[in-house]
Amino acid sequence: MYKVRVEFYIRSNEEELTIPFAVAYRDTELPFAPFIGLRFHFGLGAVEQLPTIKIAWNDDEQSFRCRLEDELPGDGIDALDYNGLKQYHAEHGWTIFEMPTEP
């Protein structure tokens, strides 16, 4: 089995480096190595069906990290705002880590 961390960014708007933004992640195992385009489905919800866009191998942890497309307010999931998206995904099994708003 391969250890995999699946993650995506929840961004406050379409600007690439805007603050605030949060990282949503969950850990799982796969019986095969992940690949670009792989779609995860952990239950009901649009994010779990988005394709994997980046994959990295962490040699220290002996695990893969799969990045899904970013989640934006008003982009699917009933047009939730930024805080609504964080709450929605937390309620559906994702761990949410919000990036600090100040350096």
C-alpha positions in Angstrom: 0.0 0.0 0.0 1.1 3.6 -0.7 0.6 6.3 1.8 -0.9 9.4 0.2 -1.8 12.9 1.4 -4.5 14.4 -0.7 -4.7 18.2 -0.5 -6.1 21.3 -2.2 -6.1 25.0 -1.5 -9.2 26.9 -0.5 -8.6 30.5 -1.7 -10.5 33.6 -0.9 -10.5 34.8 -4.5 -9.0 34.0 -8.0 -5.7 35.8 -7.3 -3.0 33.2 -7.0 -1.3 34.4 -3.8 -4.1 36.1 -1.9 -4.5 35.9 1.8 -6.3 34.4 3.5 -6.1 30.9 2.0 -6.3 27.5 3.6 -4.9 24.1 2.9 -7.4 21.2 3.1 -5.9 17.7 3.4 -6.6 14.1 4.3 -4.4 11.0 4.5 -5.3 7.7 2.8 -3.6 4.7 1.3 -3.7 3.4 -2.2 -3.0 -0.1 -3.6 -1.1 1.5 -6.5 1.0 4.6 -7.0 -1.0 7.8 -7.7 -0.9 9.4 -11.1 -1.9 12.8 -12.7 -5.6 12.9 -13.5 -6.5 10.4 -10.7 -9.8 11.4 -9.1 -10.4 10.7 -5.4 -13.9 10.1 -4.0 -14.1 10.1 -0.2 -17.8 10.6 -0.2 -20.3 13.1 -1.5 -18.7 16.4 -2.6 -17.3 18.0 -5.7 -13.7 18.3 -4.5 -13.2 14.6 -4.1 -14.0 14.3 -7.8 -11.5 16.8 -9.1 -8.5 15.4 -10.8 -5.0 15.3 -9.3 -2.9 18.0 -10.9 0.5 17.6 -9.1 2.2 14.7 -7.4 5.3 14.7 -5.2 7.2 12.0 -3.4 8.3 12.6 0.2 11.3 10.3 0.8 11.6 11.0 4.5 7.9 10.0 5.1 7.9 7.4 2.3 4.6 8.8 1.0 3.1 10.7 -1.9 1.4 14.1 -1.9 -1.4 14.6 -4.4 -2.6 18.1 -5.1 -6.1 18.7 -6.4 -7.4 21.8 -8.1 -8.0 24.8 -5.9 -11.4 25.5 -4.5 -12.7 29.1 -5.0 -15.7 30.9 -3.4 -18.8 30.7 -5.7 -17.1 27.9 -7.7 -19.5 25.0 -7.4 -20.7 23.6 -4.0 -23.7 25.9 -3.9 -21.7 29.1 -4.3 -20.3 29.1 -0.7 -18.0 31.9 0.4 -14.5 31.4 1.7 -15.5 30.6 5.3 -18.4 28.4 4.1 -16.0 26.4 2.0 -13.7 25.8 5.0 -16.6 24.7 7.1 -18.1 22.5 4.5 -14.9 20.6 3.9 -14.1 20.3 7.6 -17.6 18.8 8.1 -16.8 16.2 5.4 -13.6 14.8 6.8 -10.9 17.2 5.6 -8.4 18.8 8.0 -8.2 22.6 7.4 -5.0 24.6 8.0 -5.4 28.3 7.4 -2.3 30.1 6.5 -1.3 33.0 8.7 -2.5 36.4 7.5 0.7 38.1 8.5 4.3 37.1 8.0 
